[in-house]
Amino acid sequence: MSLQAVLNEINEFLLCPTPDAWIEEALKQQDILLIDHANCEKKAANTAMTLLYRHLDRDDLLKKMSQLAREELLHFEQVVGIMKERGVHYRNLSSSRYASSLRELVRKGGNGSDELIDVLIIGALIEARSCERFACLAPHLDARLAKFYRSLLRSEGRHYQDYLGLARQYANADISQRIDELRAAERELILTPDTEFRFHSGVPAAA
């Protein structure tokens, strides 16, 4: 599948595009954008490693999450390198509400299958939104950062496909309704006001 086809699929999967107000804020706060981007890559690697440790009996998951963790850590190193070039110091930032709010929706208990399915769907949503935001930002950035963000599109698109494919593979029934429920929750987080700017934050509250 071509990169454009992947982007088209992601744009159809997400229920809304990134608001222009978020893009405008990102261009004003590029230091925060880079710091939180680095944090997101690190957290994505951690999510993949957690799945590796919890699901030793799922060969396809082990293979894809191992690859994903390596790629996310490489991206983390690359973002930190760009920050160093620009004199941006890596520091702690408070987490955005985005991922934590989505993870609050994960179903617990039962045989664990529902929980795994939800975690995988949410992983697909986060990767899809990351990919969509890289594509939205690239035309507005300086050449160095734009080239880097464009270089991430293919891997982030593949991560989205891997997560969603695994969710469907491990489900015992049609999960379209559950996917739609989580997509709707993701849209709400993107379109409602957010008091802090982060890579996955919603509309800036001042907008």
Rosetta blueprint (number, residue, H / E / L):
1 M L
2 S L
3 L H
4 Q H
5 A H
6 V H
7 L H
8 N H
9 E H
10 I H
11 N H
12 E H
13 F H
14 L L
15 L L
16 C L
17 P L
18 T L
19 P L
20 D H
21 A H
22 W H
23 I H
24 E H
25 E H
26 A H
27 L H
28 K H
29 Q L
30 Q H
31 D H
32 I H
33 L H
34 L H
35 I H
36 D H
37 H H
38 A H
39 N H
40 C H
41 E H
42 K H
43 K H
44 A H
45 A H
46 N H
47 T H
48 A H
49 M H
50 T H
51 L H
52 L H
53 Y H
54 R H
55 H L
56 L L
57 D L
58 R L
59 D H
60 D H
61 L H
62 L H
63 K H
64 K H
65 M H
66 S H
67 Q H
68 L H
69 A H
70 R H
71 E H
72 E H
73 L H
74 L H
75 H H
76 F H
77 E H
78 Q H
79 V H
80 V H
81 G H
82 I H
83 M H
84 K H
85 E H
86 R L
87 G L
88 V L
89 H L
90 Y L
91 R L
92 N L
93 L L
94 S L
95 S L
96 S L
97 R H
98 Y H
99 A H
100 S H
101 S H
102 L H
103 R H
104 E L
105 L L
106 V L
107 R L
108 K L
109 G L
110 G L
111 N L
112 G L
113 S H
114 D H
115 E H
116 L H
117 I H
118 D H
119 V H
120 L H
121 I H
122 I H
123 G H
124 A H
125 L H
126 I H
127 E H
128 A H
129 R H
130 S H
131 C H
132 E H
133 R H
134 F H
135 A H
136 C H
137 L H
138 A H
139 P H
140 H H
141 L L
142 D L
143 A H
144 R H
145 L H
146 A H
147 K H
148 F H
149 Y H
150 R H
151 S H
152 L H
153 L H
154 R H
155 S H
156 E H
157 G H
158 R H
159 H H
160 Y H
161 Q H
162 D H
163 Y H
164 L H
165 G H
166 L H
167 A H
168 R H
169 Q H
170 Y H
171 A L
172 N L
173 A L
174 D L
175 I L
176 S H
177 Q H
178 R H
179 I H
180 D H
181 E H
182 L H
183 R H
184 A H
185 A H
186 E H
187 R H
188 E H
189 L H
190 I H
191 L H
192 T L
193 P E
194 D E
195 T L
196 E L
197 F L
198 R L
199 F L
200 H L
201 S L
202 G L
203 V E
204 P E
205 A L
206 A L
207 A L
